[in-house]
Amino acid sequence: MNYIRTVLVLSIFLGGINGQRSEWTPEISIQLKSISDLNYSKDGDRLAMVVREALIEGEKSEYLNQIWIASRNGSDLTQYTYNEKSSSHPRFSPSGKHFAFLSERAEKSQIWVMSVTGGEPWQFTYEKEGVGTFSWSPNGSKIAFLMKDDKTEDEEKNEKEKKDVILVDQNFKYSHIYIKNFTTEVDTNKSERFTEGNYDINGFDWHPQGTKIVFSHRPEPTYNSGFGSGDISLLELATKEVKSIVNREGVDGGPSFSPNGKLIAFISNGGQREEIGLSDVFVVDSQGGKPRKLAETPNRHFRWFGGIINWSTDNKYLYVNDYEKTKAQIYKISVKGNKITPILNVSGLVSSPVITDDGKYIAFVKQGLDVPAETFTSELKKISPKKITDFNSGLKTPPVAKTEILGWKSKDGLEIEGLLTYPANYKKGEKYPLALIIHGGPAGVFTQSYTGNPGIYMVQYFASNGYAVLRPNPRGSTGYGKDFRYANYKDWGFGDYEDIMSGVDKVVSMGLADVERLGVMGWSYGGYMTSFVVTRTDRFKAASMGAGLPNLISMTSTTDIPDYLVAHMGGEFWDNYETYEKHSAIYRIKNVVTPTQILHGENDLRVPFTQGQEFYVALKRKGVPTEMAVYPRTPHGPREPKLLMDVSPRILRWFDKYIKR
């Protein structure tokens, strides 16, 4: 298999997988496997997971997902899928005899089914345009799934005749609910459609008796529409009648039936538009009524799908997960009253949590600053995680440079924290160059994830090359509560700038960072801040702006999420021109003296390519040392491993021109 050959080739190139390496390289980090999308069988005896690895042999530069299944105690860990096309979203049948999954091995994404005893999977759906997320009915007799509208005959005809003109924001292809009877025989018959209308369904859940489906939907299948509007409705399967359950301002999504079918839990903005990011858990009667908010988590910023993990079997509690500073926490929230209890007390970062339907067991992926990700299981009543996989434990790496959580006060007294990684060759009393990395968002967050992970900015790679690395979580970051997240409202490039600069001052005052050898980098909002940094100070000797947005006016008119930016700026640019200009680095371009590198994806819709181009051309015309690297086939950040592996070395080469190591 190609994925096996890739590991062998990398092993030979790097001196053998069991040999100790002297310094970190992107080639080492890219070998780490990621684990996600855990799913317990109904009896809790088996746990399925998706394992991703990079293929970079020859002309290949892609990620391959395969499905593995283990018993709850970690025995019998077995790889089930081997196809050259990825497999994902494994879901056990209620009987536990089969599992279904998504794969593009038949060109379009289709549902495939496989026996837990092994053998070859068989194709379950044969839909022309492919299918999306799916779910087994409670008794296992059916599978419901989402699928976008097919192309019309006229659209197909125009496409063949090369007359397929695209009308922007028209002729949307909406996702709707389809259901197909489950059989262990190959059945090429089409599925039955159950919903109609000009709305886009993005999530659903079966009623425990299998007679209804609750679903969330938005008016358009655009990413931007997901920021301001989303409702919840109920589908009666016998009649195909759809009834509105929650219909109000803001977004309501991620619905989940209680075990007795009487309540529906969901994530909500609370009946108002909250594009910056504010969400809580609500419940509503399954026949409709007034939604009721449950206890708030400290952060109040849930993911729409995955924020609710499961109900308790007695219908009295919900298990949810949310960020808590640099970690993730799982909370138990009472459906009545206002009680909320954190249930995790573990080190590191937890992700992809799942809880068995009987409420006895939990599983999650866990990693630490110096420990790569693996899968863990535990009893839910008494959390005591047991590691059941060793996907990354056997990879021999150089020593991991130390990382610690660092706190400091900003200029206005606001408490800020971040992650500080020491140089691999650190000696107390010596000063080192500092690489400042700014995260995206602004509602992103630097967490206690493994510092050797592959990413746009490979932390251990910079540390191995003699840099201290500071990753601050300035105001606007998630994980620190609503007030902190909203603290940079209409203040991009100012309060957050002071938070970041105060962090740099802190590392300098520690005697670790050399004030004459500072570099800064960031992607997306981090790129925005990088552009702002170089227009406000000359303290950095080199900078790298990744997918930055230096011109908020042109950004608002070209991005695929204009509502998000408009919300942060407090209104449209034609009503707030001075605000947009104040917070746009391009209008301060004459102040820049720092050599600044520009990196951007060719196909970026989130922060269009022209944003990077604007800054690059202006810097070049002004005579500031600059270069621009464009990543082909790339949206908002590299998706191909070879291109991902290019970023950090390219930045390091740029820094080496202007910063002495």
Secondary structure by P-SEA (a helix, b strand, c coil): caaaaaaaaaaaaacccccccccccaaaaaabbbbccccccccccbbbbbbbbbbbccccbbbbbbbbbbcccccccccccccccccccccccccccbbbbbbcccccbbbbbbbccccbbbbcccccccccbbbbcccccbbbbbbcccccaaaaaaaaacccccccccccbbbbbbbbbbbcccccbbbbbccccccccccccccccccbbbbcccccccccccccccccccccccccbbbbccccccccccccccccccbbbbbcccccccccbbbbbbbccccccbbbbcccccccccccccccccccccccbbbbbbbcccbbbbbbbbcccbbbbbccccccccccccccccccbbbbbbbcccccbbbbbbcccbbbbbbccccccccccccccbbbbbbbbcccccbbbbbbbccccccccbbbbbbbbbbcccccccccccccccccccaaaaaaaccbbbbbbcccccccccccccccccccccaaaaaaaaaaaaaaaaccccccbbbbbcccaaaaaaaaaaaccccccbbbbccccccaaaaaaccccaaaaaaaacccccccaaaaaaacccccccccccbbbbbbbcccccccaaaaaaaaaaaaaacccbbbbbbcccccccccaaaaaacaaaaaaaaaacccc
